[in-house]
Amino acid sequence: SDTRFRGKTIIITGAGGNFGREGCLYFARRGANIAALDLNVGALHETLAEVKTVSGCDGRIKAYLCDVSNTDFVEAAIQAVSNDFGRIDMLWNNAGYQGEIKPTLEYDPADFARVMNINVTGMFHVLPSVAKRMAAQGVTGDNSSTTSHPYSIVNTASVAALRGTPAMVAYSSSKAAVLAMTVCTAKTSNSIVAVCILWKKDLAPHGIRVNAVSPALIGPGFLWTRQNELHASSGSPYFASDPEQVAQAKISGVPMKRLGSIDEVLKSVAYLLSDDSSYSTGTNLVIDGG
Ligand code: NAD
């Protein structure tokens, strides 16, 4: 059986959503203690109820209402997690908002700001709030083994960050910022000189690895269906006006000719959160079928 997460405390943001809920189940089944954070209280409690009814969940789960875009709210929630669990090992920084699906010329700047505020600023509120507690817990292993970096953070980005998705300018911009945040917080700079000066200022010396996942077309499910409907009605010249045709065109553009599953996203997140990726930091694992 998978013992990588047994007894570990994992914080998951966006825990009421599609990925977050399945993530809570995935890690709970593997004996992790889970702090589930979300803004949507109803969805959060459904996650809690589902995890509690899963047989074989040895770990604990607690839910925390939290708006990641509000720094005080985040700090209070992370402090509560710290009080309740005593120790934080891993963070899946996953809450996100897709924004409008509209051609760039019609895109509402207020919605652009909202997307950035949740996906970028919100992710940034959570990351240092958790990392400073990990840093304070310290590192006990020696520097030549996998115990040198016991803490791991995974940020959810998207292939939209790499290729751009038509009619999603805010979302694509926000996820590109998430990738830059991942590289920067992991190590600050690739330059040898800068590393010598700045290395001590970022997270690697505190035993914390920071990586990203970039899923592409994941489904079937509500999100996949909704996105095709919105793309079909967006008026963008890139998409047919029939959602089913939109879906087929997207899948035919994937070299592996199928959608990815949430389980395939979770396996990648688990790889990056666990010691299996002990010498990787600042990377982006793309989950896109080619
Ligand atoms: P989802 O909409 O089902 O879940 C997102 C969750 O984030 C929701 O429960 C929502 O309440 C929560 N949230 C939104 N704003 C928040 C805030 N301010 N504070 C706290 N929580 C907030 O979406 P999902 O499919 O589970 O996506 C999870 C992550 O994966 C997102 O970052 C998304 O951008 C990314 N992603 C998803 C896909 C996909 O195909 N589903 C592909 C690539 C990337």
Boltz pocket constraint, residues with backbone or C-beta under 6 A from the ligand:
constraints:
  - pocket:
      binder: B
      contacts: [[A, 13], [A, 14], [A, 15], [A, 16], [A, 17], [A, 18], [A, 19], [A, 20], [A, 37], [A, 38], [A, 39], [A, 40], [A, 43], [A, 66], [A, 67], [A, 68], [A, 69], [A, 93], [A, 94], [A, 95], [A, 96], [A, 97], [A, 98], [A, 118], [A, 122], [A, 156], [A, 157], [A, 158], [A, 159], [A, 214], [A, 215], [A, 216], [A, 217], [A, 218], [A, 219], [A, 223]]
      max_distance: 6.0
